[in-house]
Amino acid sequence: MHLMYFTEQPMAAYDAQEGLKYGATALTFSNRYFNPVEASRLYNEYLEEYVLAEECGVDGIMLNEHHNAPFCMQPRTNMFGAILAAVTKRVKIVFLGNPLPLSDNPVQLSEEISMIDMISKGRVVSGFVRGGGQEQLANGVNPAFNRERFVEAHDLITKIWTEPGPFRWEGTHYQHRVVNPWAVPVQKPYPRVWIPGVLSRETVIWTAQQRYPYIALNTAIDATKTIWDTYSKAAAEVGYTAGPENFGYLIRVHVQDTEEKALQNARQFMWMQGEFTGLAHPVWANPAGYFSPSGRRGFVEFAVGRAKNPRGQPTFEEQVRDTMIVAGTPDQVIERLKHLIEHTRPGIMGLWGNDGTVPKEDRRRCIELLGKEVMPAIREHGAKLGLKDPWEANAPVHLKYSTDIPTMRAAAE
Amino acid sequence: MSVAWTETAHQIAGGTLHLMRGGSGRPLLILHHDIGSPDRLPFYDALAGSFDVLVPHHPGWGKSQRLEWMRHPRDIAAVHAWLLSDLGLKDVSLVGLGFGGWIAAEMASQAPAGYRRLILVGPMGIKPPAGFIYDQAIVSYLDYPKAGFHDPAAFTRVYGDVTTDQLEQWDICREMVFRTAWKPYMYNQALPHLMGGVHAPALVVWGDDDRHVPISAAAAWQKALPNAKLETVAACGHYVDMEKPDELARLVTNFVNAN
């Protein structure tokens, strides 16, 4: 198994009262409430915590990207990737992910990822995402073409990584006359690509068709199983059998020496008024053209306040009960996670350890306990269950490098 | 006298364009708002008393097929010009409503001597010198159209309780707006420079409480067009055709029929 440490890098020092008063903590919640002095302190603490995580034995550090909101201080995932390339030695640097549609220049994006891969000596996992609706609006990027831009940018970047330049690209959304960057990844054929997501069925199917691992972000167990089923079916249709190496799972896990302290801190996972990406108008998270037409009817009712959030809004207690938040002592957490991986069988896991205003000492203690006690136990249990990560399984980086699909083998010969 | 409206479908630019037509007299092409058009409106009926009124749905709106390649109101303008050509219509007057006003202006810019009269009602298309065009991306499917009326009762008169079907339609309309008018949002930087060649006398109409397109833009249109006059409609929002149908119909009729 590949076990990662994750934090949103919350902007813990923002005025929550002002957010409540304004009625939103995303997109248009004024950055007058963003304190760069406090953010400077937090960034440096988070950086030290990543170094600590490596020392404590995590396999990877998961990074992400969000804009215009206090819940996440990573408006550019490649920034921290570059920093980790320099200050860490062993851990995988896992981008989950670069929001491809936000880039008007995928060539430049490929250069950044390539540089980080080279400087880290081949430790990048180059996850790609579509980016949430708010991210499109914050970056002035057209949500109606989100899916098309995602696929085209992916195709352009992977072409850069697998074919020598110079070449010309005349695409629908991107046009480049001289694609010839003097920066390509050191990993061959290219860094592993993982695709995180939550809801979109089309994304799951596309991911399976590429044979990229799909990382379910904090979904309930039932929803996760539905995702795995969808993926497995699509995989079978293109000729391979999906296994644990194709599946990853991000879950919120907070560990402390006492259950009481763990539960108290774990309540911080609800710090954005229980909303994953902050309190926001529904049309910000799902601008027109962004989600699939099959969801339109239910969504428009919700967006004008006539229906409940299709995602539901479980309470903290419900999430603990349903193993969407795991909190306790190392033994308690290990117990819950063993149960979880027996049912969901992922080869990759992200343990989202800290959120909100959990104090520095507690964040560090959580990282220590995760790295030194929880992860070794889960790794061992995972090995018993045959939950191999992509490296252990020697999984192909992309479908086209498969050696277990007869037609592919024939084509290769 | 009730109007007999006919509905027809036309193959244009790779898709099916829906057209509603009624009345007789000089031809009048109505370019509808960004939020689409109800099938029937008192405004259309009033005009059909004096004119041959054509109300197509823009490709991707209402009953017209979406054209995947379409990227700009200029493209929509070309489709409507193609329609007029297929119908063999000449001397058409254009009535552009809001977003439809931008389309009408694009049509006129591409055929400067091509139209009889140009009527632009709270048009998008030119960047307002003061203020911003209301960003529909930030607000709900109800709040956006509601903000286009001065009197909430006028909104209810037209849309009633607002069915889920209507909400779905508004989401589709919004998606089409994003596909064709995302950036710059709701204006064309070149358009003010191209209006100078338009032969047709122009009438620019603005609701005095237009919260979608600031009335500061009216002056920009008057400056850009060589022969334009401005009329403001009192106690009226952006959707003048829906809020003050009789008054607007009167303004249009008098303007088109004057020599």
Interface residues (C-beta under 8 A of the other chain):
Chain A: L27 T28 L137 G140 N142 P143 A144 F145 H281 P282 V283 W284 P287 A288 G289 R296 R297 F299 V300 E301 A303 V304 G305
Chain B: A137 I138 V139 S140 Y141 L142 T164 L167 E168 W170 D171 I172 R174 E175 V177 F178 R179 W182 K183
